[in-house]
Amino acid sequence: MSDAAYNSPLAHRSDREGVDGLSISMREVSDRGMIDLRGEAGSAKFKQAVKSVIGIDLPLQPRTSTAKSSFTVLWLSVDHWLILCPKAEAPAITAKLTAALGSLHSLAVDVSDARAIIRLEGDNTREVLMKGSSIDFTMPEYKAGHVRRMIFAEIAALAHVVSDKPCMVDLFVFRSYADYTWKWLVATSNPGAKIGLFSVSK
């Protein structure tokens, strides 16, 4: 029996490494593994077991993230986190987490194939994101490290602000919506669709 082969959600697109002529830079991030983690945030044993594997504390404040070395952990809810790691290492890390957590009330699942990650970069990134959601990404809290679940262009999505300067945001969508999201972003970040949100009033 042959092993299952992974294809990124945007593998069929010749432009997934970048599109010329847009008001932002955008590309698919296909080398990140994703591990869904559930557990009790108030349990010292749970937090220590996770840290013993990934070497990083879980973020406990809403809409925050922590990062160290090749790991980034996104807060999703009071008992739910998304661990980002090198894609090739995700199965082994998931197995180590499961072993470390043992009988604790918890769950670690490799969901690397479930979502697409589209990286948006450039001065107009926040403007493009606001065209698809009701969130004001210019507010002070939307700085590097911020995480936000949202409805984006009528679908469920997750935004992670990777950096402020340059402005870089990773947009996570379920893989079945990846092509739709890519097309929406291309159309909306076309220079002709620019609305001059950050222009100086005269």
DOKOL-636510 format. One record per residue: residue number from 0; residue in three letters; x, y, z of N, C-alpha, C, CB in turn. Coordinates in nm, 3 decimals. Glycine has a CB too. Layout:
// DOKOL-636510
NUM;ala;X;Y;Z;X;Y;Z;X;Y;Z;X;Y;Z
...
//
This chain:
// DOKOL-636510
0;met;0.085;-0.120;0.000;0.000;0.000;0.000;0.088;0.125;0.000;-0.096;0.001;0.123
1;ser;0.059;0.217;-0.087;0.137;0.340;-0.094;0.093;0.438;0.014;0.124;0.405;-0.233
2;asp;0.187;0.521;0.059;0.156;0.621;0.160;0.080;0.737;0.098;0.284;0.671;0.229
3;ala;-0.003;0.801;0.180;-0.077;0.918;0.133;0.020;1.032;0.107;-0.185;0.961;0.235
4;ala;0.001;1.103;-0.001;0.088;1.216;-0.038;0.017;1.346;-0.006;0.127;1.211;-0.188
5;tyr;0.091;1.439;0.054;0.033;1.568;0.090;0.041;1.664;-0.028;0.105;1.628;0.212
6;asn;-0.070;1.730;-0.057;-0.073;1.839;-0.154;-0.127;1.962;-0.083;-0.160;1.803;-0.280
7;ser;-0.060;2.073;-0.096;-0.108;2.194;-0.031;-0.242;2.234;-0.093;-0.004;2.310;-0.044
8;pro;-0.325;2.307;-0.018;-0.456;2.347;-0.070;-0.449;2.432;-0.196;-0.531;2.423;0.036
9;leu;-0.334;2.495;-0.219;-0.319;2.582;-0.336;-0.216;2.528;-0.435;-0.278;2.722;-0.291
10;ala;-0.189;2.398;-0.428;-0.087;2.338;-0.514;-0.120;2.355;-0.662;-0.072;2.191;-0.481
11;his;-0.248;2.365;-0.694;-0.289;2.376;-0.834;-0.268;2.516;-0.891;-0.432;2.337;-0.849
12;arg;-0.234;2.612;-0.807;-0.220;2.750;-0.852;-0.073;2.782;-0.882;-0.275;2.848;-0.745
13;ser;-0.047;2.827;-1.002;0.090;2.861;-1.040;0.137;2.990;-0.974;0.101;2.873;-1.192
14;asp;0.042;3.067;-0.919;0.078;3.197;-0.859;0.085;3.192;-0.707;-0.021;3.303;-0.901
15;arg;0.088;3.072;-0.648;0.078;3.063;-0.501;0.204;3.114;-0.431;0.051;2.921;-0.460
16;glu;0.312;3.134;-0.504;0.434;3.190;-0.445;0.436;3.343;-0.456;0.558;3.131;-0.511
17;gly;0.334;3.400;-0.517;0.330;3.546;-0.528;0.261;3.591;-0.655;0.470;3.602;-0.524
18;val;0.199;3.707;-0.646;0.127;3.766;-0.760;0.181;3.906;-0.782;-0.028;3.769;-0.735
19;asp;0.220;3.935;-0.904;0.274;4.068;-0.935;0.163;4.172;-0.949;0.355;4.062;-1.064
20;gly;0.198;4.296;-0.920;0.108;4.407;-0.948;0.002;4.433;-0.844;0.044;4.385;-1.075
21;leu;0.010;4.370;-0.725;-0.091;4.393;-0.621;-0.043;4.501;-0.524;-0.121;4.261;-0.546
22;ser;-0.135;4.549;-0.441;-0.099;4.651;-0.343;-0.035;4.591;-0.219;-0.221;4.732;-0.303
23;ile;-0.033;4.458;-0.210;0.034;4.385;-0.102;0.110;4.267;-0.164;-0.068;4.336;0.006
24;ser;0.196;4.207;-0.083;0.261;4.082;-0.122;0.185;3.968;-0.057;0.413;4.081;-0.080
25;met;0.160;3.861;-0.129;0.090;3.747;-0.072;0.145;3.617;-0.129;-0.061;3.758;-0.099
26;arg;0.155;3.518;-0.042;0.202;3.386;-0.083;0.149;3.281;0.014;0.358;3.382;-0.089
27;glu;0.146;3.158;-0.032;0.104;3.049;0.055;0.222;3.005;0.142;0.050;2.931;-0.027
28;val;0.195;2.980;0.269;0.294;2.920;0.360;0.258;2.773;0.372;0.296;2.992;0.502
29;ser;0.335;2.689;0.308;0.299;2.547;0.301;0.390;2.456;0.383;0.302;2.501;0.158
30;asp;0.486;2.515;0.454;0.582;2.432;0.528;0.558;2.433;0.679;0.722;2.479;0.500
31;arg;0.440;2.478;0.723;0.410;2.485;0.866;0.318;2.372;0.907;0.348;2.619;0.901
32;gly;0.360;2.298;1.008;0.274;2.197;1.067;0.183;2.263;1.169;0.358;2.084;1.132
33;met;0.066;2.205;1.191;-0.031;2.260;1.286;-0.083;2.149;1.376;-0.148;2.329;1.211
34;ile;-0.074;2.172;1.506;-0.120;2.074;1.605;-0.228;2.137;1.691;-0.002;2.023;1.693
35;asp;-0.345;2.077;1.690;-0.455;2.123;1.773;-0.435;2.068;1.914;-0.593;2.078;1.714
36;leu;-0.435;2.157;2.013;-0.412;2.115;2.151;-0.528;2.159;2.239;-0.280;2.173;2.204
37;arg;-0.580;2.065;2.316;-0.686;2.092;2.413;-0.641;2.050;2.552;-0.818;2.018;2.374
38;gly;-0.679;2.130;2.650;-0.643;2.095;2.787;-0.688;2.201;2.885;-0.494;2.074;2.800
39;glu;-0.664;2.177;3.012;-0.707;2.269;3.117;-0.597;2.370;3.146;-0.745;2.192;3.244
40;ala;-0.624;2.497;3.114;-0.524;2.601;3.132;-0.483;2.619;3.278;-0.577;2.733;3.077
41;gly;-0.572;2.582;3.369;-0.542;2.595;3.511;-0.464;2.480;3.571;-0.668;2.611;3.586
42;ser;-0.433;2.380;3.490;-0.361;2.262;3.539;-0.210;2.281;3.520;-0.408;2.135;3.466
43;ala;-0.138;2.286;3.630;0.008;2.301;3.623;0.072;2.180;3.554;0.067;2.319;3.764
44;lys;0.016;2.060;3.578;0.071;1.940;3.516;0.053;1.944;3.364;0.002;1.814;3.573
45;phe;-0.062;1.991;3.321;-0.087;2.002;3.176;0.012;2.099;3.113;-0.232;2.048;3.149
46;lys;0.027;2.217;3.170;0.115;2.318;3.113;0.261;2.272;3.113;0.102;2.449;3.190
47;gln;0.303;2.207;3.219;0.440;2.160;3.226;0.466;2.047;3.126;0.472;2.113;3.368
48;ala;0.368;1.959;3.108;0.383;1.850;3.011;0.402;1.904;2.870;0.261;1.756;3.016
49;val;0.323;2.006;2.835;0.336;2.066;2.702;0.472;2.134;2.688;0.222;2.167;2.678
50;lys;0.511;2.208;2.790;0.640;2.279;2.784;0.757;2.183;2.775;0.656;2.368;2.907
51;ser;0.745;2.067;2.835;0.854;1.969;2.831;0.881;1.920;2.689;0.824;1.850;2.921
52;val;0.780;1.931;2.602;0.794;1.887;2.463;0.835;2.001;2.371;0.664;1.825;2.415
53;ile;0.768;2.115;2.382;0.793;2.224;2.287;0.882;2.335;2.342;0.660;2.283;2.243
54;gly;0.911;2.330;2.472;1.003;2.426;2.531;0.952;2.568;2.539;1.126;2.426;2.455
55;ile;0.821;2.585;2.545;0.762;2.718;2.545;0.634;2.716;2.628;0.733;2.766;2.400
56;asp;0.609;2.825;2.700;0.487;2.835;2.778;0.367;2.860;2.687;0.499;2.947;2.884
57;leu;0.254;2.805;2.722;0.132;2.831;2.648;0.085;2.974;2.675;0.022;2.729;2.685
58;pro;0.037;3.044;2.573;-0.022;3.176;2.598;-0.156;3.158;2.669;-0.040;3.255;2.466
59;leu;-0.177;3.231;2.776;-0.300;3.215;2.854;-0.394;3.335;2.842;-0.266;3.193;3.000
60;gln;-0.345;3.445;2.790;-0.429;3.562;2.771;-0.502;3.553;2.637;-0.345;3.691;2.779
61;pro;-0.630;3.592;2.633;-0.705;3.585;2.508;-0.636;3.659;2.393;-0.843;3.642;2.529
62;arg;-0.640;3.598;2.276;-0.593;3.656;2.152;-0.444;3.690;2.152;-0.671;3.779;2.122
63;thr;-0.366;3.607;2.221;-0.221;3.627;2.223;-0.150;3.505;2.167;-0.173;3.656;2.366
64;ser;-0.020;3.516;2.155;0.061;3.404;2.106;0.197;3.409;2.174;0.076;3.409;1.951
65;thr;0.267;3.298;2.171;0.405;3.292;2.219;0.488;3.223;2.112;0.415;3.216;2.356
66;ala;0.617;3.255;2.109;0.703;3.196;2.006;0.843;3.176;2.061;0.708;3.286;1.881
67;lys;0.904;3.067;2.020;1.042;3.039;2.057;1.097;2.936;1.961;1.053;2.989;2.204
68;ser;1.215;2.964;1.909;1.280;2.873;1.816;1.186;2.847;1.697;1.320;2.740;1.887
69;ser;1.157;2.721;1.669;1.073;2.688;1.553;0.926;2.674;1.589;1.121;2.560;1.490
70;phe;0.890;2.705;1.716;0.752;2.689;1.761;0.683;2.824;1.779;0.748;2.611;1.891
71;thr;0.556;2.828;1.740;0.468;2.939;1.772;0.337;2.878;1.821;0.445;3.034;1.647
72;val;0.283;2.933;1.929;0.157;2.882;1.983;0.054;2.994;1.983;0.177;2.825;2.127
73;leu;-0.060;2.968;1.922;-0.169;3.066;1.913;-0.280;3.029;2.011;-0.224;3.072;1.768
74;trp;-0.326;3.127;2.088;-0.440;3.108;2.178;-0.567;3.111;2.095;-0.443;3.218;2.291
75;leu;-0.650;3.008;2.109;-0.777;3.003;2.036;-0.898;3.016;2.128;-0.788;2.873;1.958
76;ser;-0.888;2.961;2.249;-0.994;2.976;2.349;-0.934;2.936;2.484;-1.122;2.890;2.314
77;val;-1.017;2.936;2.588;-0.965;2.911;2.723;-0.905;2.772;2.741;-1.075;2.931;2.823
78;asp;-0.937;2.678;2.652;-0.881;2.543;2.663;-0.832;2.491;2.528;-0.985;2.447;2.720
79;his;-0.794;2.583;2.439;-0.767;2.543;2.300;-0.652;2.628;2.245;-0.894;2.558;2.212
80;trp;-0.550;2.560;2.188;-0.436;2.628;2.129;-0.402;2.563;1.995;-0.314;2.625;2.225
81;leu;-0.334;2.640;1.910;-0.284;2.587;1.783;-0.132;2.601;1.787;-0.347;2.662;1.658
82;ile;-0.063;2.487;1.783;0.083;2.487;1.785;0.134;2.481;1.640;0.138;2.366;1.868
83;leu;0.219;2.576;1.604;0.280;2.579;1.471;0.424;2.532;1.483;0.272;2.722;1.409
84;cys;0.466;2.447;1.390;0.599;2.389;1.393;0.638;2.351;1.252;0.606;2.267;1.488
85;pro;0.764;2.310;1.228;0.799;2.261;1.094;0.707;2.145;1.055;0.947;2.217;1.090
86;lys;0.658;2.148;0.934;0.557;2.051;0.892;0.606;1.906;0.903;0.515;2.079;0.748
87;ala;0.731;1.883;0.865;0.784;1.746;0.868;0.793;1.691;1.010;0.922;1.742;0.802
88;glu;0.798;1.779;1.110;0.813;1.735;1.248;0.680;1.720;1.322;0.901;1.832;1.323
89;ala;0.571;1.764;1.261;0.441;1.764;1.330;0.397;1.627;1.380;0.336;1.819;1.237
90;pro;0.408;1.520;1.301;0.364;1.388;1.351;0.442;1.344;1.475;0.379;1.283;1.242
91;ala;0.574;1.362;1.473;0.657;1.321;1.587;0.628;1.406;1.710;0.805;1.329;1.551
92;ile;0.609;1.535;1.691;0.580;1.624;1.803;0.444;1.590;1.864;0.584;1.772;1.758
93;thr;0.348;1.560;1.779;0.215;1.521;1.827;0.224;1.395;1.912;0.118;1.499;1.709
94;ala;0.303;1.299;1.867;0.320;1.174;1.942;0.387;1.201;2.077;0.404;1.073;1.860
95;lys;0.486;1.290;2.079;0.554;1.324;2.204;0.459;1.394;2.301;0.677;1.413;2.176
96;leu;0.375;1.483;2.247;0.278;1.551;2.332;0.180;1.451;2.394;0.201;1.657;2.251
97;thr;0.132;1.360;2.312;0.036;1.260;2.360;0.097;1.176;2.471;-0.010;1.169;2.245
98;ala;0.224;1.139;2.454;0.292;1.058;2.555;0.314;1.139;2.683;0.427;1.006;2.501
99;ala;0.355;1.266;2.668;0.382;1.349;2.785;0.255;1.381;2.863;0.450;1.479;2.743
100;leu;0.145;1.397;2.791;0.019;1.431;2.856;-0.043;1.310;2.927;-0.080;1.487;2.754
101;gly;-0.012;1.192;2.879;-0.056;1.070;2.946;-0.206;1.065;2.971;0.016;1.054;3.075
102;ser;-0.243;1.047;3.096;-0.384;1.033;3.132;-0.452;1.167;3.164;-0.396;0.941;3.251
103;leu;-0.380;1.276;3.149;-0.440;1.407;3.174;-0.556;1.432;3.078;-0.335;1.520;3.160
104;his;-0.655;1.505;3.123;-0.770;1.538;3.039;-0.724;1.636;2.931;-0.887;1.600;3.124
105;ser;-0.690;1.583;2.814;-0.628;1.664;2.710;-0.636;1.593;2.575;-0.480;1.696;2.745
106;leu;-0.596;1.665;2.471;-0.597;1.608;2.337;-0.497;1.684;2.250;-0.739;1.613;2.275
107;ala;-0.416;1.612;2.174;-0.323;1.671;2.078;-0.342;1.599;1.945;-0.174;1.661;2.127
108;val;-0.375;1.674;1.840;-0.405;1.615;1.710;-0.331;1.692;1.601;-0.558;1.617;1.683
109;asp;-0.266;1.619;1.511;-0.199;1.680;1.397;-0.305;1.719;1.293;-0.093;1.582;1.334
110;val;-0.323;1.850;1.275;-0.423;1.900;1.179;-0.356;1.979;1.068;-0.528;1.988;1.251
111;ser;-0.233;1.943;1.035;-0.156;2.019;0.937;-0.224;2.030;0.801;-0.022;1.957;0.920
112;asp;-0.304;1.929;0.766;-0.369;1.929;0.635;-0.504;1.999;0.635;-0.387;1.787;0.588
113;ala;-0.548;2.046;0.751;-0.685;2.099;0.761;-0.699;2.242;0.711;-0.731;2.091;0.902
114;arg;-0.590;2.319;0.718;-0.599;2.461;0.686;-0.494;2.503;0.584;-0.584;2.544;0.813
115;ala;-0.523;2.615;0.520;-0.425;2.683;0.436;-0.381;2.808;0.509;-0.484;2.717;0.294
116;ile;-0.255;2.845;0.491;-0.203;2.969;0.548;-0.159;3.059;0.434;-0.083;2.941;0.647
117;ile;-0.216;3.178;0.428;-0.180;3.276;0.326;-0.116;3.394;0.398;-0.305;3.321;0.241
118;arg;0.007;3.424;0.361;0.079;3.534;0.425;0.061;3.663;0.346;0.229;3.500;0.439
119;leu;0.014;3.766;0.414;-0.006;3.898;0.354;0.099;3.993;0.411;-0.151;3.952;0.380
120;glu;0.160;4.072;0.325;0.267;4.160;0.373;0.264;4.291;0.294;0.405;4.092;0.360
121;gly;0.286;4.400;0.366;0.292;4.531;0.302;0.207;4.634;0.373;0.248;4.519;0.158
122;asp;0.225;4.759;0.334;0.156;4.870;0.401;0.005;4.863;0.392;0.203;5.001;0.344
123;asn;-0.048;4.796;0.290;-0.193;4.791;0.270;-0.258;4.664;0.325;-0.225;4.804;0.123
124;thr;-0.180;4.584;0.398;-0.232;4.457;0.450;-0.355;4.478;0.538;-0.125;4.385;0.530
125;arg;-0.349;4.572;0.630;-0.461;4.594;0.721;-0.584;4.644;0.645;-0.423;4.695;0.830
126;glu;-0.562;4.726;0.545;-0.673;4.775;0.464;-0.744;4.659;0.394;-0.623;4.878;0.360
127;val;-0.666;4.569;0.335;-0.724;4.454;0.264;-0.802;4.366;0.360;-0.614;4.372;0.193
128;leu;-0.748;4.342;0.478;-0.818;4.259;0.576;-0.950;4.322;0.619;-0.729;4.236;0.699
129;met;-0.951;4.453;0.635;-1.073;4.521;0.680;-1.182;4.523;0.574;-1.041;4.662;0.722
130;lys;-1.144;4.504;0.449;-1.245;4.495;0.344;-1.329;4.368;0.358;-1.180;4.499;0.206
131;gly;-1.270;4.266;0.423;-1.340;4.139;0.435;-1.396;4.110;0.572;-1.250;4.030;0.397
132;ser;-1.377;4.203;0.667;-1.427;4.178;0.802;-1.475;4.307;0.865;-1.318;4.113;0.888
133;ser;-1.539;4.293;0.980;-1.588;4.410;1.054;-1.488;4.457;1.159;-1.722;4.378;1.120
134;ile;-1.369;4.398;1.160;-1.267;4.429;1.261;-1.180;4.545;1.216;-1.179;4.306;1.288
135;asp;-1.153;4.638;1.308;-1.066;4.750;1.281;-0.922;4.710;1.315;-1.110;4.877;1.362
136;phe;-0.847;4.670;1.213;-0.710;4.625;1.235;-0.613;4.739;1.259;-0.664;4.545;1.117
137;thr;-0.662;4.862;1.264;-0.575;4.975;1.296;-0.571;5.002;1.446;-0.620;5.100;1.222
138;met;-0.654;4.933;1.524;-0.655;4.953;1.669;-0.522;4.908;1.730;-0.773;4.877;1.734
139;pro;-0.478;4.974;1.839;-0.347;4.946;1.899;-0.323;4.801;1.937;-0.329;5.029;2.020
140;glu;-0.429;4.727;1.976;-0.408;4.589;2.020;-0.369;4.494;1.906;-0.533;4.537;2.087
141;tyr;-0.391;4.537;1.782;-0.358;4.450;1.669;-0.212;4.469;1.630;-0.452;4.479;1.548
142;lys;-0.124;4.432;1.723;0.020;4.443;1.704;0.079;4.304;1.689;0.086;4.519;1.821
143;ala;0.209;4.297;1.670;0.275;4.168;1.650;0.241;4.072;1.763;0.427;4.188;1.641
144;gly;0.201;3.951;1.727;0.164;3.848;1.823;0.015;3.833;1.844;0.228;3.878;1.954
145;his;-0.063;3.932;1.799;-0.208;3.926;1.822;-0.272;3.818;1.734;-0.273;4.064;1.792
146;val;-0.371;3.752;1.791;-0.444;3.644;1.722;-0.592;3.677;1.725;-0.416;3.504;1.788
147;arg;-0.660;3.659;1.614;-0.803;3.691;1.611;-0.879;3.595;1.520;-0.825;3.835;1.565
148;arg;-0.975;3.525;1.580;-1.070;3.448;1.499;-1.174;3.546;1.446;-1.138;3.333;1.582
149;met;-1.224;3.521;1.325;-1.317;3.618;1.266;-1.391;3.555;1.149;-1.243;3.745;1.221
150;ile;-1.493;3.627;1.106;-1.559;3.597;0.979;-1.493;3.687;0.876;-1.717;3.619;0.984
151;phe;-1.431;3.627;0.776;-1.359;3.702;0.673;-1.413;3.664;0.536;-1.206;3.675;0.682
152;ala;-1.463;3.762;0.463;-1.521;3.737;0.330;-1.626;3.626;0.337;-1.410;3.699;0.229
153;glu;-1.705;3.627;0.445;-1.816;3.535;0.468;-1.776;3.394;0.508;-1.900;3.528;0.347
154;ile;-1.648;3.372;0.543;-1.606;3.239;0.587;-1.531;3.251;0.720;-1.516;3.171;0.478
155;ala;-1.516;3.138;0.790;-1.441;3.136;0.916;-1.292;3.146;0.886;-1.472;3.008;0.997
156;ala;-1.223;3.232;0.961;-1.080;3.251;0.939;-1.011;3.287;1.070;-1.056;3.361;0.834
157;leu;-0.880;3.284;1.066;-0.797;3.320;1.181;-0.684;3.408;1.130;-0.742;3.193;1.255
158;ala;-0.664;3.523;1.195;-0.555;3.613;1.158;-0.452;3.616;1.269;-0.609;3.756;1.130
159;his;-0.325;3.604;1.232;-0.214;3.613;1.327;-0.121;3.723;1.278;-0.138;3.475;1.342
160;val;-0.108;3.830;1.357;-0.019;3.939;1.320;0.124;3.895;1.351;-0.056;4.072;1.397
161;val;0.201;3.868;1.248;0.337;3.817;1.264;0.434;3.928;1.299;0.383;3.746;1.136
162;ser;0.422;4.043;1.233;0.509;4.157;1.261;0.438;4.287;1.223;0.643;4.143;1.185
163;asp;0.488;4.396;1.282;0.432;4.529;1.255;0.506;4.601;1.143;0.435;4.613;1.381
164;lys;0.637;4.594;1.147;0.720;4.663;1.047;0.825;4.565;0.996;0.787;4.791;1.106
165;pro;0.807;4.511;0.875;0.691;4.536;0.787;0.564;4.470;0.841;0.720;4.484;0.645
166;cys;0.450;4.522;0.800;0.324;4.463;0.841;0.309;4.326;0.774;0.204;4.556;0.806
167;met;0.295;4.223;0.855;0.285;4.087;0.803;0.180;4.012;0.883;0.423;4.014;0.809
168;val;0.082;3.956;0.814;-0.027;3.884;0.878;-0.046;3.750;0.809;-0.158;3.967;0.876
169;asp;-0.053;3.643;0.889;-0.086;3.511;0.834;-0.236;3.489;0.849;-0.005;3.397;0.908
170;leu;-0.300;3.456;0.739;-0.444;3.431;0.737;-0.468;3.281;0.722;-0.514;3.511;0.622
171;phe;-0.534;3.223;0.822;-0.563;3.079;0.821;-0.708;3.057;0.779;-0.535;3.015;0.962
172;val;-0.730;2.970;0.680;-0.866;2.933;0.639;-0.869;2.782;0.618;-0.910;3.009;0.509
173;phe;-0.985;2.722;0.633;-0.995;2.579;0.607;-0.966;2.552;0.460;-1.136;2.525;0.646
174;arg;-0.902;2.439;0.433;-0.846;2.414;0.300;-0.951;2.417;0.189;-0.777;2.281;0.299
175;ser;-1.075;2.382;0.219;-1.178;2.384;0.115;-1.211;2.525;0.069;-1.304;2.316;0.166
176;tyr;-1.172;2.625;0.149;-1.196;2.765;0.112;-1.070;2.835;0.063;-1.252;2.840;0.230
177;ala;-0.960;2.762;0.049;-0.832;2.824;0.016;-0.836;2.894;-0.120;-0.722;2.720;0.017
178;asp;-0.887;2.826;-0.220;-0.889;2.884;-0.354;-0.980;3.008;-0.360;-0.935;2.780;-0.458
179;tyr;-1.096;2.998;-0.296;-1.187;3.112;-0.288;-1.119;3.232;-0.221;-1.315;3.074;-0.212
180;thr;-1.051;3.205;-0.109;-0.985;3.313;-0.036;-0.874;3.376;-0.118;-0.927;3.261;0.096
181;trp;-0.797;3.293;-0.188;-0.689;3.344;-0.272;-0.744;3.436;-0.380;-0.610;3.228;-0.336
182;lys;-0.848;3.392;-0.448;-0.907;3.474;-0.554;-0.963;3.605;-0.497;-1.018;3.396;-0.626
183;trp;-1.026;3.597;-0.379;-1.083;3.716;-0.316;-0.973;3.816;-0.284;-1.160;3.678;-0.186
184;leu;-0.862;3.766;-0.229;-0.752;3.854;-0.194;-0.687;3.918;-0.316;-0.647;3.777;-0.116
185;val;-0.672;3.841;-0.422;-0.614;3.896;-0.545;-0.702;4.009;-0.598;-0.597;3.786;-0.652
186;ala;-0.833;3.986;-0.602;-0.924;4.088;-0.653;-0.927;4.211;-0.564;-1.064;4.030;-0.667
187;thr;-0.926;4.189;-0.433;-0.941;4.298;-0.339;-0.813;4.378;-0.319;-0.989;4.245;-0.207
188;ser;-0.697;4.316;-0.342;-0.571;4.387;-0.327;-0.519;4.441;-0.460;-0.468;4.297;-0.265
189;asn;-0.602;4.431;-0.563;-0.567;4.493;-0.691;-0.559;4.645;-0.671;-0.672;4.458;-0.801
190;pro;-0.458;4.711;-0.725;-0.446;4.856;-0.706;-0.573;4.934;-0.739;-0.333;4.909;-0.790
191;gly;-0.650;4.884;-0.835;-0.774;4.951;-0.872;-0.880;4.946;-0.765;-0.828;4.893;-0.997
192;ala;-0.863;4.852;-0.667;-0.960;4.838;-0.558;-0.916;4.911;-0.432;-0.981;4.692;-0.526
193;lys;-0.802;4.978;-0.439;-0.750;5.048;-0.322;-0.842;5.164;-0.283;-0.607;5.099;-0.349
194;ile;-0.866;5.179;-0.152;-0.959;5.284;-0.106;-0.888;5.396;-0.031;-1.067;5.223;-0.017
195;gly;-0.755;5.388;-0.021;-0.681;5.497;0.041;-0.714;5.517;0.188;-0.708;5.623;-0.031
196;leu;-0.730;5.407;0.261;-0.769;5.415;0.400;-0.674;5.496;0.486;-0.781;5.278;0.456
197;phe;-0.545;5.487;0.454;-0.444;5.551;0.536;-0.395;5.683;0.479;-0.327;5.459;0.554
198;ser;-0.464;5.737;0.380;-0.421;5.864;0.322;-0.449;5.979;0.417;-0.492;5.890;0.188
199;val;-0.375;6.086;0.405;-0.391;6.203;0.489;-0.506;6.290;0.439;-0.263;6.284;0.495
200;ser;-0.598;6.325;0.529;-0.713;6.406;0.490;-0.667;6.548;0.457;-0.819;6.409;0.602
201;lys;-0.731;6.605;0.359;-0.698;6.741;0.317;-0.823;6.829;0.326;-0.639;6.743;0.173
//
